[in-house]
């Protein structure tokens, strides 16, 4: 017989997916899905690796939905093992203490490693974990790791919330090599929202957030189904469960001459891309695209005008998934036979071409250097302006020489395309 475990992290109860409306935008929707899956699939254990509750919407936003989930899981004899993260270090213990939650086990409170055993079908697994007791943790939890608390006769799964490879992180820095040296067969981590496996022997894996919360979190999201059989490596499968999925797509519009052509190209490309991932969309209610128009075209102004209507585009797949467009940007290059030859000309077109080449080749150029200085000064001024003062750090305009080069190149491409289009068009 096997033990079935569902594992996830970073649900952030109290938040909702950005640029989305409706009941399915709330993370409470995905929590209900997680509980239903546990019941329908006869899951034995639910593992939660921190940040189940969001910092900005703590106790009163999370208490009802989370306690209802715990109650339902208790009724169906599903045990819950969890660790607290930097967002819910204070509220998670409160919620567990407040309700009838004998089946809910918070591991490693007070930032001390703790192990608990779970037995079913004459098979025992031990779960070991460490929880945040403060919002900021500057030292690795592994500095206090004590292997002597483990029973070497049982399979072990580790739960930890933290930042792998970021040694100066305030959110529990973790050294991957130290994790490997613990000799635990499977480490499940929280904090990073992108699902990813960091190591294979032993397995070290970020579960990722079960619900995609923004366009910065593209791709498949959902908990991990872990099947454990005695004396065998655990079998791990990601279960798509997020009702919202964000995707980025690049569409080549080289040679497109009018609005109808570009609209048809975009509609076809979105439908084709969605159908290529149809097997992953059964639980997705809304598929949200960010479009990047690429290729060569000398009609940047018209393309900008034509593409404004794309955000109104909607479609529907056989899975019931709705398709929408969140945003469109153009990264097109002018249709130039020989950019290097054009760059030799003493003309506005030549100056633009030379600037583009200087960026692509990474070479020093006085005119480009002046543009970068001007760009960075203006962005710095904008970030310091009163209108931006209340914005969180992640929403400030990124001000680096690399970002300046990207922005300048895009603008030079746009201007050169317009200029060449004017030159080639009849009066």
Secondary structure as UniProt FT lines:
FT   STRAND          3..9
FT   TURN            18..19
FT   HELIX           23..25
FT   HELIX           27..40
FT   TURN            41..42
FT   STRAND          45..49
FT   HELIX           55..57
FT   HELIX           59..75
FT   TURN            76..77
FT   STRAND          79..83
FT   TURN            86..90
FT   HELIX           91..98
FT   TURN            102..103
FT   STRAND          104..106
FT   HELIX           109..111
FT   STRAND          114..120
FT   TURN            121..122
FT   STRAND          123..130
FT   HELIX           141..144
FT   HELIX           147..149
FT   TURN            152..153
FT   STRAND          155..161
FT   STRAND          163..164
FT   TURN            167..168
FT   STRAND          173..174
FT   HELIX           176..180
FT   TURN            181..182
FT   STRAND          186..190
FT   STRAND          196..199
FT   TURN            200..202
FT   STRAND          203..206
FT   TURN            215..216
FT   STRAND          224..228
FT   TURN            230..231
FT   STRAND          235..238
FT   STRAND          244..252
FT   TURN            254..255
FT   HELIX           259..276
FT   HELIX           278..280
FT   TURN            282..283
FT   STRAND          286..296
FT   HELIX           300..306
FT   HELIX           307..312
FT   STRAND          314..316
FT   TURN            318..319
FT   STRAND          322..333
FT   HELIX           339..343
FT   HELIX           348..361
FT   HELIX           366..384
FT   HELIX           386..388
FT   TURN            389..390
FT   HELIX           393..395
FT   HELIX           401..424
//
